[in-house]
Amino acid sequence: CRNPISNRFLRHFNFVSFPEMDAASLTHIFRTIMGSTLESEAFDENVRGCLDQVVAATISLYHAVSAQFLPLPVSVHYTFNMRDMSRVFGLMYSSDEKV
């Protein structure tokens, strides 16, 4: 264990914890966000047709990477969260509509 933190110091902080979201919730969130962006940015119909597959593949990749690269004291940079998935979708939004 790392150096213990005293209760005297901990009393100044609040602990907030959220359970990890299931795949259905993640699918609903990112499908809604990506669907509205693809429609508002006038992407090609072929691109919009791949929406469900892209969202499912990204969530599947996120779960696989999170299970494979666990954070350890030696490699604390292996932490993956929803922010990383939103970056993937953000890069898709910034791509050329015709590609």
Steps between C-alpha positions, in 0.01 A plus 500: 500500500613854440553744781183512710305825507395618842135544592580853608599584144219297338230692685555791259391296198182343366500164329285467191464166331299392198451144382633417156235536230378193319527459123134588439537837675822580315338404171202724565718798599747482213244400239291805588796739496654360184166472320413863557847611396495295180163646404590860581836485320344358180712186484446260211216247534750210490680645802175554690400142421804368687405675823397190697805301389742782584351553846497125576858454376627795704334377818629147439851635445474708819403193706776288344769762560380565856513127578843449340684809627427512871645787704788390720728701728768468232270606215241739643452655156288197402170649611222516246164669546212653306711803418721280284197371311371851449838594350462221245159632402631857496763401247231340287301825508799700384565270204408589145131437426577340165747238625 
